[in-house]
Amino acid sequence: MKSEYDYLLVGAGLHNAVFAYIALQRGKRCLVIDRRSHLGGNVYCTETEGIHVHQYGPHIFHTDNKLALLEMQMETFVHGHG
Ligand SMILES: Cc1cc2nc3c(=O)[nH]c(=O)nc-3n(C[C@H](O)[C@H](O)[C@H](O)COP(=O)(O)OP(=O)(O)OC[C@H]3O[C@@H](n4cnc5c(N)ncnc54)[C@H](O)[C@@H]3O)c2cc1C
């Protein structure tokens, strides 16, 4: 029997999100499951009265990768913060 998916990813945190994104770009299909009821793993945020609340503790995005920074700036410019 042929599976509908190429990969089963346990955990919907950043790691598997990046893996799934790259796999999809390469024509692979992933099934992502998580024991929590939301995506994002430990970087999950909720919004309370317009304020982003980091559910599992504060996070700051660090990178020295200029391409990643540029992509984030473009994303914010196109879609805004909320
Ligand atoms: C309080 C705190 C502050 C942090 N601050 C920063 C920061 O400022 N900057 C930074 O770069 N990094 C920070 N980090 C680290 C960052 O959160 C992690 O590096 C990143 O989120 C890890 O992503 P991940 O996908 O590997 O794992 P996680 O985000 O932990 O996601 C794993 C997911 O797998 C699920 N899972 C695990 N086992 C199973 C199972 N058996 N079945 C089903 N689901 C399962 C979990 O429910 C979870 O949703 C911080 C971490 C914490 C806890």
The ligand as a Tripos MOL2 file, in Angstrom:
@<TRIPOS>MOLECULE
LIG
   53    58     1     0     0
SMALL
NO_CHARGES

@<TRIPOS>ATOM
      1 C1         11.0740   29.9420   27.5870 C.3       1 LIG1
      2 C2         11.8610   29.7750   26.3000 C.ar      1 LIG1
      3 C3         12.4660   30.8800   25.7140 C.ar      1 LIG1
      4 C4         13.1930   30.7360   24.5280 C.ar      1 LIG1
      5 N1         13.7190   31.8590   23.9560 N.ar      1 LIG1
      6 C5         14.3140   31.7750   22.7570 C.ar      1 LIG1
      7 C6         14.7770   32.9560   22.0900 C.ar      1 LIG1
      8 O1         14.6620   34.0540   22.5930 O.2       1 LIG1
      9 N2         15.3630   32.8270   20.8670 N.ar      1 LIG1
     10 C7         15.4910   31.6070   20.2800 C.ar      1 LIG1
     11 O2         16.0150   31.5660   19.1540 O.2       1 LIG1
     12 N3         15.0800   30.4850   20.8930 N.ar      1 LIG1
     13 C8         14.4850   30.5190   22.0960 C.ar      1 LIG1
     14 N4         14.0500   29.3840   22.7120 N.ar      1 LIG1
     15 C9         14.2570   28.1080   22.0420 C.3       1 LIG1
     16 C10        13.1990   27.8710   20.9810 C.3       1 LIG1
     17 O3         11.9190   27.8940   21.5850 O.3       1 LIG1
     18 C11        13.4630   26.5140   20.4350 C.3       1 LIG1
     19 O4         14.7820   26.4020   19.9320 O.3       1 LIG1
     20 C12        12.5170   26.1520   19.2910 C.3       1 LIG1
     21 O5         11.1940   26.5630   19.5470 O.3       1 LIG1
     22 C13        12.5850   24.6590   19.1770 C.3       1 LIG1
     23 O6         11.7420   24.2530   18.1500 O.3       1 LIG1
     24 P1         11.4600   22.7260   17.9730 P.3       1 LIG1
     25 O7         10.5460   22.5840   16.8040 O.co2     1 LIG1
     26 O8         12.7460   21.9590   17.9280 O.co2     1 LIG1
     27 O9         10.7620   22.2270   19.3370 O.3       1 LIG1
     28 P2          9.4660   22.7390   20.1000 P.3       1 LIG1
     29 O10         9.1480   24.1660   19.8480 O.co2     1 LIG1
     30 O11         9.6580   22.2600   21.5030 O.co2     1 LIG1
     31 O12         8.3000   21.8910   19.4310 O.3       1 LIG1
     32 C14         8.1980   20.5060   19.6080 C.3       1 LIG1
     33 C15         6.7390   20.1170   19.4860 C.3       1 LIG1
     34 O13         6.6720   18.6880   19.4930 O.3       1 LIG1
     35 C16         5.5630   18.2900   20.2620 C.3       1 LIG1
     36 N5          5.8420   16.9430   20.7240 N.ar      1 LIG1
     37 C17         6.9190   16.5300   21.4390 C.ar      1 LIG1
     38 N6          6.8420   15.2210   21.6610 N.ar      1 LIG1
     39 C18         5.6860   14.7990   21.0660 C.ar      1 LIG1
     40 C19         5.0380   13.5380   20.9840 C.ar      1 LIG1
     41 N7          5.5680   12.4130   21.5300 N.pl3     1 LIG1
     42 N8          3.8730   13.4590   20.3080 N.ar      1 LIG1
     43 C20         3.3090   14.5820   19.7590 C.ar      1 LIG1
     44 N9          3.8770   15.8020   19.8220 N.ar      1 LIG1
     45 C21         5.0490   15.9030   20.4820 C.ar      1 LIG1
     46 C22         5.4620   19.3200   21.3710 C.3       1 LIG1
     47 O14         4.1400   19.3950   21.8710 O.3       1 LIG1
     48 C23         5.8680   20.6000   20.6530 C.3       1 LIG1
     49 O15         4.7510   21.3370   20.1570 O.3       1 LIG1
     50 C24        13.3410   29.4690   23.9260 C.ar      1 LIG1
     51 C25        12.7480   28.3390   24.5340 C.ar      1 LIG1
     52 C26        12.0010   28.4810   25.6920 C.ar      1 LIG1
     53 C27        11.3370   27.2700   26.3200 C.3       1 LIG1
@<TRIPOS>BOND
     1     1     2 1
     2     2     3 ar
     3     2    52 ar
     4     3     4 ar
     5     4     5 ar
     6     4    50 ar
     7     5     6 ar
     8     6     7 ar
     9     6    13 1
    10     7     8 2
    11     7     9 ar
    12     9    10 ar
    13    10    11 2
    14    10    12 ar
    15    12    13 ar
    16    13    14 ar
    17    14    15 1
    18    14    50 ar
    19    15    16 1
    20    16    17 1
    21    16    18 1
    22    18    19 1
    23    18    20 1
    24    20    21 1
    25    20    22 1
    26    22    23 1
    27    23    24 1
    28    24    25 2
    29    24    26 1
    30    24    27 1
    31    27    28 1
    32    28    29 2
    33    28    30 1
    34    28    31 1
    35    31    32 1
    36    32    33 1
    37    33    34 1
    38    33    48 1
    39    34    35 1
    40    35    36 1
    41    35    46 1
    42    36    37 ar
    43    36    45 ar
    44    37    38 ar
    45    38    39 ar
    46    39    40 ar
    47    39    45 ar
    48    40    41 1
    49    40    42 ar
    50    42    43 ar
    51    43    44 ar
    52    44    45 ar
    53    46    47 1
    54    46    48 1
    55    48    49 1
    56    50    51 ar
    57    51    52 ar
    58    52    53 1
@<TRIPOS>SUBSTRUCTURE
     1 LIG1         1 GROUP 0 **** ****
